Amino acid sequence: MGTIILVAGLHKTGTTSIQRVCAANKDALQEAGYIFPVGKMGTSRAAPANHTSLFHFVFRRDPHKWGPGVLAPEPDEDFAATQLSTRAALAAKLARTRRNIIFVAEGVSVFDREELDRMKDWFGEAGWTVQAICLVRHLSSWLHSMVAQRVSAGPRLPLDVVVQEFVQQGSLVRGRIQNLRATFPDTRFLSYEAAARHPQGPAGQFLDVLGIPAATANFPATDVAANQRASDAAVRFLSRLNTRTLSKRGYGRLLDERTLAAIRGVGRGKFVLREAEAPQLNPLLQAENAWLRSELGDAFAQNDPRLEPAPFTFERQDVESFLAVAESAPAHWRPLLREVASGLR
């Protein structure tokens, strides 16, 4: 039939901007011979421009589980029917398409080898070949961003639990890259840092890779991801709050958006994981950094990926700001927020 261009991650490498720009330039992509599917397929909860949910439903062994080490609720009673309808809808979409298809699904990067092979075989049986593209970010900045996201968004875990997830995996990005390479030997790896230097960022670089002049494309204004706004102080405050609100399934309670935005607005500078918080990860960072240099090249490695040695301390003004947030929060949240903020003194 044709070629599937699959942007398979990694997480925190600009995939959201690629999704949004592709959705905003569907006509230009179509003129260049590409289809970018937008909208739900079957009865899945797939997001319109993010294809991760779609690929989870179709190809994962346990599709209700998201990401590495995530505790997940048991699937709904109608889960099997949802999975079948999603597969049927995707198969019908492929059968109707005579152009190359673009899928952007960063979640594919956490698929294991069996799941990736299943995906490749399924597309192959339908007459499609897969060209995988994977953006890789410098390890320490990738780790900081991933930890911040898992604390302040997503599953809302305590910081030490997130660190332990990576320790238990025994790998940061090496395993993900090796699995992609094993199933798709022609995977094209791109440096996120180089992509970020493109005048239009990672999305602009991706259009260039497709042969579409980025200068002529529509780049919609997009919001900065919530975890990118979270400061050192905000992530650690939320980590302490998550510790107090963990459910039996391992998730922190969800704050209302206004209060969460107010907490994220406290403090300065992006979140940086400190050595004292994750001493086990420094050897892993150094080993994988050396591996990236040898396997992918100098552009993918750092001079020194080790964690910041200086410990973090809350400033008085941060504590006062968190207390002020507590006073403006919904009544049922105020006692706990006051308690957590007061404990920072």
C-alpha positions as CSV (number, residue, x, y, z in Angstrom):
1,M,0.0,0.0,0.0
2,G,2.6,2.5,1.1
3,T,4.8,3.8,3.9
4,I,3.9,4.6,7.5
5,I,6.0,7.4,8.9
6,L,6.0,6.7,12.6
7,V,7.4,9.2,15.1
8,A,8.0,6.8,18.0
9,G,9.2,9.3,20.7
10,L,11.0,9.6,22.7
11,H,8.8,11.4,25.3
12,K,9.7,15.0,26.0
13,T,11.2,15.7,22.6
14,G,8.7,18.0,21.0
15,T,6.3,15.3,19.8
16,T,3.3,17.4,20.9
17,S,4.4,20.3,18.7
18,I,4.8,17.9,15.8
19,Q,1.3,16.5,16.3
20,R,-0.2,20.0,16.4
21,V,1.7,21.3,13.4
22,C,0.8,18.2,11.4
23,A,-2.9,18.7,12.3
24,A,-2.7,22.3,11.3
25,N,-1.1,21.5,7.9
26,K,-3.2,18.6,6.8
27,D,-3.8,20.1,3.4
28,A,-0.1,20.8,2.7
29,L,0.8,17.3,3.9
30,Q,-1.8,15.8,1.6
31,E,-0.4,17.7,-1.4
32,A,3.0,16.2,-0.6
33,G,1.5,12.7,-0.5
34,Y,0.9,12.2,3.2
35,I,-2.2,11.7,5.3
36,F,-2.2,12.7,9.0
37,P,-5.2,11.0,10.7
38,V,-7.1,13.2,13.1
39,G,-10.0,12.0,15.2
40,K,-11.1,8.9,17.1
41,M,-11.1,5.5,15.6
42,G,-13.7,2.9,16.7
43,T,-14.7,3.5,20.3
44,S,-11.3,4.1,21.8
45,R,-10.4,7.2,23.7
46,A,-7.7,8.1,21.2
47,A,-6.8,11.8,21.2
48,P,-7.4,13.6,17.9
49,A,-3.8,14.3,17.1
50,N,-1.9,12.1,19.5
51,H,-1.8,8.5,18.2
52,T,-0.4,7.0,21.3
53,S,-3.8,5.9,22.6
54,L,-4.6,4.4,19.3
55,F,-1.4,2.3,19.2
56,H,-1.8,1.2,22.8
57,F,-5.3,-0.1,22.0
58,V,-4.2,-2.0,18.9
59,F,-0.8,-3.4,19.8
60,R,-0.1,-3.5,23.5
61,R,-0.4,-6.7,25.5
62,D,-2.0,-4.8,28.4
63,P,-3.4,-1.7,26.7
64,H,-4.8,-0.2,29.9
65,K,-1.3,0.2,31.3
66,W,0.5,3.4,30.4
67,G,4.2,4.1,30.5
68,P,7.0,2.4,32.4
69,G,6.0,1.0,35.8
70,V,2.7,2.6,36.0
71,L,0.1,1.1,38.2
72,A,-3.2,1.0,36.3
73,P,-6.8,0.2,37.0
74,E,-8.3,-3.0,35.7
75,P,-9.7,-2.6,32.2
76,D,-13.4,-1.8,31.8
77,E,-15.9,-4.6,31.1
78,D,-16.2,-3.6,27.5
79,F,-12.5,-3.3,27.0
80,A,-12.2,-6.2,24.6
81,A,-15.0,-4.9,22.4
82,T,-13.3,-1.5,22.4
83,Q,-10.0,-3.0,21.3
84,L,-11.6,-4.9,18.5
85,S,-13.5,-1.9,17.2
86,T,-10.4,0.2,17.2
87,R,-8.4,-2.4,15.3
88,A,-11.2,-2.7,12.7
89,A,-11.4,1.1,12.4
90,L,-7.6,1.3,11.8
91,A,-7.7,-1.5,9.3
92,A,-10.5,0.2,7.4
93,K,-8.5,3.5,7.4
94,L,-5.5,1.8,6.0
95,A,-7.5,0.0,3.3
96,R,-9.0,3.3,2.1
97,T,-5.7,5.2,2.0
98,R,-3.5,5.5,-1.1
99,R,-1.0,8.0,0.4
100,N,1.7,7.6,2.9
101,I,0.5,7.9,6.5
102,I,2.0,9.9,9.4
103,F,1.5,8.7,12.9
104,V,3.0,10.5,15.9
105,A,2.9,8.2,19.0
106,E,5.6,8.8,21.5
107,G,4.2,6.1,23.7
108,V,5.4,3.5,21.2
109,S,8.9,4.0,22.7
110,V,7.9,2.1,25.8
111,F,6.6,-0.9,23.8
112,D,8.7,-4.1,24.4
113,R,10.2,-6.1,21.5
114,E,7.2,-8.5,21.2
115,E,4.8,-5.6,21.0
116,L,6.9,-3.8,18.4
117,D,7.2,-7.0,16.3
118,R,3.4,-7.5,16.5
119,M,2.9,-4.0,15.3
120,K,5.4,-4.4,12.4
121,D,3.8,-7.7,11.3
122,W,0.3,-6.3,11.5
123,F,1.1,-3.4,9.2
124,G,3.1,-5.7,7.0
125,E,0.2,-8.0,6.5
126,A,-1.9,-5.0,5.4
127,G,0.8,-4.1,2.8
128,W,2.5,-1.3,4.7
129,T,6.1,-0.7,5.6
130,V,7.0,1.3,8.6
131,Q,9.7,4.0,8.7
132,A,10.4,4.8,12.3
133,I,11.7,8.2,13.4
134,C,12.9,8.8,17.0
135,L,14.1,12.0,18.6
136,V,16.6,11.6,21.4
137,R,17.3,14.2,24.0
138,H,20.4,14.7,26.2
139,L,19.9,12.3,29.1
140,S,19.9,14.6,32.1
141,S,17.5,17.2,30.7
142,W,15.3,14.3,29.5
143,L,15.3,12.8,32.9
144,H,14.5,16.1,34.6
145,S,11.5,16.6,32.3
146,M,10.2,13.1,32.7
147,V,10.4,13.2,36.5
148,A,8.7,16.6,36.6
149,Q,5.9,15.3,34.4
150,R,5.2,12.1,36.4
151,V,5.1,14.2,39.6
152,S,3.1,17.3,38.4
153,A,1.0,15.7,35.7
154,G,0.1,12.2,34.5
155,P,0.0,9.7,37.4
156,R,1.0,12.4,40.1
157,L,3.5,10.3,41.9
158,P,5.9,11.2,44.7
159,L,9.4,12.0,43.5
160,D,11.0,9.0,45.2
161,V,8.6,6.6,43.5
162,V,9.4,8.0,40.1
163,V,13.1,7.6,40.7
164,Q,12.5,4.0,41.8
165,E,10.7,3.3,38.6
166,F,13.8,4.1,36.6
167,V,16.0,2.2,39.0
168,Q,13.9,-0.9,38.6
169,Q,14.0,-0.6,34.9
170,G,17.8,-0.5,34.9
171,S,17.7,1.7,31.8
172,L,16.8,5.2,30.9
173,V,16.6,5.3,27.1
174,R,19.0,2.6,26.0
175,G,16.4,-0.2,26.2
176,R,13.9,1.8,24.3
177,I,16.3,2.6,21.5
178,Q,17.6,-1.0,21.3
179,N,14.0,-2.3,21.0
180,L,13.2,0.1,18.2
181,R,16.4,-0.8,16.4
182,A,15.8,-4.5,16.7
183,T,12.3,-4.3,15.1
184,F,13.0,-1.4,12.7
185,P,16.7,-1.5,11.8
186,D,16.3,1.6,9.6
187,T,15.0,3.8,12.4
188,R,16.1,7.4,11.9
189,F,17.4,8.9,15.1
190,L,17.3,12.7,15.3
191,S,19.0,14.9,18.0
192,Y,16.4,16.8,20.0
193,E,18.9,19.5,20.7
194,A,19.6,20.0,17.0
195,A,15.8,20.0,16.3
196,A,15.3,22.6,19.0
197,R,17.8,24.9,17.2
198,H,15.7,24.8,14.0
199,P,13.9,28.1,13.4
200,Q,10.6,26.4,13.8
201,G,11.7,23.8,16.4
202,P,11.3,20.0,16.2
203,A,8.1,20.3,14.2
204,G,9.9,22.4,11.6
205,Q,12.7,19.9,11.4
206,F,10.2,17.1,10.9
207,L,8.6,18.9,8.0
208,D,12.0,19.4,6.5
209,V,12.6,15.6,6.8
210,L,9.4,15.0,4.9
211,G,10.5,17.5,2.2
212,I,8.0,20.1,3.1
213,P,9.4,23.7,3.5
214,A,8.9,24.6,7.1
215,A,8.9,28.3,6.2
216,T,5.6,27.9,4.3
217,A,3.8,25.9,7.0
218,N,1.3,27.1,9.6
219,F,2.7,27.0,13.1
220,P,-0.2,27.5,15.5
221,A,0.4,29.2,18.9
222,T,0.6,26.4,21.5
223,D,0.6,26.4,25.2
224,V,3.7,25.3,27.0
225,A,3.3,21.9,28.6
226,A,2.3,22.1,32.2
227,N,5.3,20.2,33.5
228,Q,7.7,22.5,31.6
229,R,6.3,25.4,33.6
230,A,6.8,23.6,37.0
231,S,9.8,24.9,39.0
232,D,12.1,23.1,41.4
233,A,9.9,24.3,44.3
234,A,6.6,23.4,42.6
235,V,7.6,19.9,41.7
236,R,8.8,19.1,45.2
237,F,5.8,20.6,46.8
238,L,3.5,18.5,44.6
239,S,5.7,15.5,45.3
240,R,5.0,15.9,49.1
241,L,1.3,16.5,48.3
242,N,1.2,13.3,46.2
243,T,2.7,11.3,49.0
244,R,-0.2,12.3,51.2
245,T,-2.9,11.6,48.6
246,L,-1.9,8.3,47.0
247,S,-4.8,6.0,46.3
248,K,-4.7,2.3,46.5
249,R,-4.0,2.2,42.8
250,G,-0.9,4.3,43.3
251,Y,-2.1,7.7,41.9
252,G,-2.2,11.0,43.6
253,R,-5.5,12.9,43.9
254,L,-6.2,15.4,41.1
255,L,-6.2,19.0,42.1
256,D,-8.5,21.5,40.4
257,E,-6.8,23.2,37.4
258,R,-6.8,26.7,39.0
259,T,-5.0,25.5,42.2
260,L,-2.6,23.3,40.2
261,A,-1.7,26.2,38.0
262,A,-1.1,28.4,41.0
263,I,1.2,25.8,42.5
264,R,3.2,25.5,39.3
265,G,3.6,29.2,39.2
266,V,5.5,29.3,42.5
267,G,9.3,29.4,42.3
268,R,11.9,30.1,39.6
269,G,13.7,27.9,37.1
270,K,12.9,24.5,35.7
271,F,12.9,21.4,37.9
272,V,16.4,19.7,38.3
273,L,16.7,16.4,40.0
274,R,19.5,16.5,42.6
275,E,22.1,13.9,43.3
276,A,21.0,13.3,46.9
277,E,17.5,12.5,45.6
278,A,18.7,9.8,43.2
279,P,22.3,8.7,43.8
280,Q,21.6,5.4,42.1
281,L,20.9,7.1,38.8
282,N,24.3,8.8,38.3
283,P,26.1,5.6,37.2
284,L,23.2,4.8,34.9
285,L,23.4,8.4,33.4
286,Q,27.1,8.1,32.8
287,A,26.9,4.6,31.3
288,E,24.0,5.4,28.9
289,N,25.6,8.7,27.9
290,A,28.7,6.8,26.8
291,W,26.6,4.3,25.0
292,L,24.7,7.1,23.1
293,R,28.0,8.6,22.1
294,S,29.3,5.3,20.7
295,E,26.0,4.2,19.1
296,L,24.4,7.4,17.8
297,G,27.2,10.0,17.8
298,D,28.5,12.9,19.7
299,A,25.4,15.1,19.1
300,F,23.4,12.7,21.3
301,A,25.8,12.8,24.3
302,Q,26.6,15.3,27.0
303,N,30.0,16.3,28.4
304,D,28.8,15.5,31.9
305,P,25.3,14.0,32.4
306,R,25.6,13.7,36.2
307,L,22.9,15.1,38.5
308,E,23.3,18.5,40.2
309,P,25.3,17.8,43.5
310,A,24.0,20.9,45.4
311,P,20.9,19.9,47.5
312,F,17.6,21.8,47.0
313,T,16.2,24.0,49.8
314,F,12.9,25.8,49.8
315,E,13.1,29.6,50.0
316,R,11.0,31.5,52.5
317,Q,9.1,33.3,49.7
318,D,8.2,29.9,48.2
319,V,6.7,28.7,51.4
320,E,4.7,31.9,51.8
321,S,3.5,31.6,48.2
322,F,2.4,28.0,48.8
323,L,0.5,29.1,51.9
324,A,-1.2,31.8,49.9
325,V,-2.2,29.2,47.3
326,A,-3.7,27.1,50.1
327,E,-5.9,30.0,51.3
328,S,-7.4,30.4,47.8
329,A,-7.9,26.7,47.1
330,P,-11.3,25.0,47.4
331,A,-12.3,24.5,51.0
332,H,-11.8,20.7,51.0
333,W,-8.1,21.1,49.9
334,R,-7.1,23.9,52.3
335,P,-6.2,22.0,55.5
336,L,-3.9,19.6,53.6
337,L,-2.3,22.3,51.5
338,R,-1.6,24.4,54.6
339,E,-0.1,21.4,56.3
340,V,2.2,20.5,53.5
341,A,3.3,24.1,53.0
342,S,3.9,24.6,56.7
343,G,6.1,21.5,56.7
344,L,8.5,23.1,54.3
345,R,9.7,25.7,56.9
